[in-house]
Amino acid sequence: MRKEVALARKKIDSVNKELKPLGHTVQKKEREYKEALEAFNEKNREKVQLITKLTEVSQLILKSFSFFYLLNIVIGDSEEKAHARQKAE
Protein backbone atom coordinates (compact mmCIF):
# COMPACT_ATOMS: atom_id res chain seq x y z
CA MET A 1 0.00 0.00 0.00
CA ARG A 2 2.79 2.43 0.91
CA LYS A 3 4.54 1.67 -2.35
CA GLU A 4 1.34 2.43 -4.25
CA VAL A 5 0.92 5.74 -2.43
CA ALA A 6 4.57 6.65 -3.07
CA LEU A 7 4.18 5.72 -6.74
CA ALA A 8 0.98 7.79 -7.03
CA ARG A 9 2.70 10.77 -5.37
CA LYS A 10 5.64 10.40 -7.72
CA LYS A 11 3.28 10.48 -10.72
CA ILE A 12 1.45 13.50 -9.31
CA ASP A 13 4.75 15.32 -8.76
CA SER A 14 5.82 14.47 -12.30
CA VAL A 15 2.55 15.77 -13.76
CA ASN A 16 2.75 18.93 -11.61
CA LYS A 17 6.30 19.47 -12.85
CA GLU A 18 5.05 19.31 -16.44
CA LEU A 19 2.04 21.55 -15.74
CA LYS A 20 3.98 24.29 -13.94
CA PRO A 21 5.57 25.79 -17.11
CA LEU A 22 2.23 25.51 -18.89
CA GLY A 23 0.59 27.44 -16.06
CA HIS A 24 3.19 30.20 -16.40
CA THR A 25 2.63 30.30 -20.15
CA VAL A 26 -1.14 30.56 -19.66
CA GLN A 27 -0.73 33.40 -17.14
CA LYS A 28 1.63 35.23 -19.51
CA LYS A 29 -0.83 34.83 -22.41
CA GLU A 30 -3.69 36.04 -20.19
CA ARG A 31 -1.68 39.19 -19.33
CA GLU A 32 -0.87 39.75 -23.01
CA TYR A 33 -4.53 39.29 -23.94
CA LYS A 34 -5.63 41.71 -21.21
CA GLU A 35 -3.10 44.33 -22.35
CA ALA A 36 -4.15 43.91 -25.99
CA LEU A 37 -7.82 44.23 -25.02
CA GLU A 38 -7.11 47.39 -23.00
CA ALA A 39 -5.17 48.89 -25.93
CA PHE A 40 -8.02 48.01 -28.30
CA ASN A 41 -10.60 49.59 -25.99
CA GLU A 42 -8.47 52.74 -25.65
CA LYS A 43 -8.13 53.04 -29.44
CA ASN A 44 -11.87 52.47 -29.76
CA ARG A 45 -12.55 55.31 -27.28
CA GLU A 46 -10.21 57.58 -29.24
CA LYS A 47 -12.01 56.63 -32.45
CA VAL A 48 -15.39 57.49 -30.92
CA GLN A 49 -14.04 60.87 -29.73
CA LEU A 50 -12.65 61.65 -33.19
CA ILE A 51 -15.90 60.67 -34.90
CA THR A 52 -17.85 62.86 -32.47
CA LYS A 53 -15.53 65.81 -33.13
CA LEU A 54 -15.74 65.22 -36.90
CA THR A 55 -19.54 65.21 -36.69
CA GLU A 56 -19.50 68.49 -34.75
CA VAL A 57 -17.16 70.11 -37.27
CA SER A 58 -19.27 68.85 -40.18
CA GLN A 59 -22.39 70.35 -38.61
CA LEU A 60 -20.61 73.68 -38.11
CA ILE A 61 -19.49 73.67 -41.74
CA LEU A 62 -23.03 72.94 -42.92
CA LYS A 63 -24.38 75.77 -40.76
CA SER A 64 -21.73 78.12 -42.17
CA PHE A 65 -22.62 77.18 -45.74
CA SER A 66 -26.30 77.71 -44.98
CA PHE A 67 -25.56 81.10 -43.42
CA PHE A 68 -23.44 82.27 -46.36
CA TYR A 69 -25.99 80.95 -48.84
CA LEU A 70 -28.78 82.90 -47.13
CA LEU A 71 -26.53 85.95 -46.81
CA ASN A 72 -25.78 85.77 -50.52
CA ILE A 73 -29.52 85.63 -51.27
CA VAL A 74 -30.20 88.66 -49.05
CA ILE A 75 -27.31 90.64 -50.53
CA GLY A 76 -28.33 89.59 -54.03
CA ASP A 77 -31.92 90.71 -53.43
CA SER A 78 -30.70 94.04 -52.01
CA GLU A 79 -28.44 94.62 -55.02
CA GLU A 80 -31.27 93.79 -57.43
CA LYS A 81 -33.57 96.27 -55.65
CA ALA A 82 -30.83 98.92 -55.74
CA HIS A 83 -30.35 98.37 -59.50
CA ALA A 84 -34.09 98.52 -60.03
CA ARG A 85 -34.27 101.85 -58.14
CA GLN A 86 -31.39 103.27 -60.13
CA LYS A 87 -33.09 102.31 -63.39
CA ALA A 88 -36.36 103.80 -62.19
CA GLU A 89 -34.70 107.11 -61.41
C-alpha positions in Angstrom: 0.0 0.0 0.0 2.8 2.4 0.9 4.5 1.7 -2.4 1.3 2.4 -4.3 0.9 5.7 -2.4 4.6 6.6 -3.1 4.2 5.7 -6.7 1.0 7.8 -7.0 2.7 10.8 -5.4 5.6 10.4 -7.7 3.3 10.5 -10.7 1.5 13.5 -9.3 4.8 15.3 -8.8 5.8 14.5 -12.3 2.6 15.8 -13.8 2.7 18.9 -11.6 6.3 19.5 -12.8 5.0 19.3 -16.4 2.0 21.5 -15.7 4.0 24.3 -13.9 5.6 25.8 -17.1 2.2 25.5 -18.9 0.6 27.4 -16.1 3.2 30.2 -16.4 2.6 30.3 -20.2 -1.1 30.6 -19.7 -0.7 33.4 -17.1 1.6 35.2 -19.5 -0.8 34.8 -22.4 -3.7 36.0 -20.2 -1.7 39.2 -19.3 -0.9 39.7 -23.0 -4.5 39.3 -23.9 -5.6 41.7 -21.2 -3.1 44.3 -22.4 -4.2 43.9 -26.0 -7.8 44.2 -25.0 -7.1 47.4 -23.0 -5.2 48.9 -25.9 -8.0 48.0 -28.3 -10.6 49.6 -26.0 -8.5 52.7 -25.7 -8.1 53.0 -29.4 -11.9 52.5 -29.8 -12.6 55.3 -27.3 -10.2 57.6 -29.2 -12.0 56.6 -32.4 -15.4 57.5 -30.9 -14.0 60.9 -29.7 -12.6 61.6 -33.2 -15.9 60.7 -34.9 -17.8 62.9 -32.5 -15.5 65.8 -33.1 -15.7 65.2 -36.9 -19.5 65.2 -36.7 -19.5 68.5 -34.7 -17.2 70.1 -37.3 -19.3 68.8 -40.2 -22.4 70.4 -38.6 -20.6 73.7 -38.1 -19.5 73.7 -41.7 -23.0 72.9 -42.9 -24.4 75.8 -40.8 -21.7 78.1 -42.2 -22.6 77.2 -45.7 -26.3 77.7 -45.0 -25.6 81.1 -43.4 -23.4 82.3 -46.4 -26.0 80.9 -48.8 -28.8 82.9 -47.1 -26.5 85.9 -46.8 -25.8 85.8 -50.5 -29.5 85.6 -51.3 -30.2 88.7 -49.0 -27.3 90.6 -50.5 -28.3 89.6 -54.0 -31.9 90.7 -53.4 -30.7 94.0 -52.0 -28.4 94.6 -55.0 -31.3 93.8 -57.4 -33.6 96.3 -55.7 -30.8 98.9 -55.7 -30.4 98.4 -59.5 -34.1 98.5 -60.0 -34.3 101.8 -58.1 -31.4 103.3 -60.1 -33.1 102.3 -63.4 -36.4 103.8 -62.2 -34.7 107.1 -61.4 
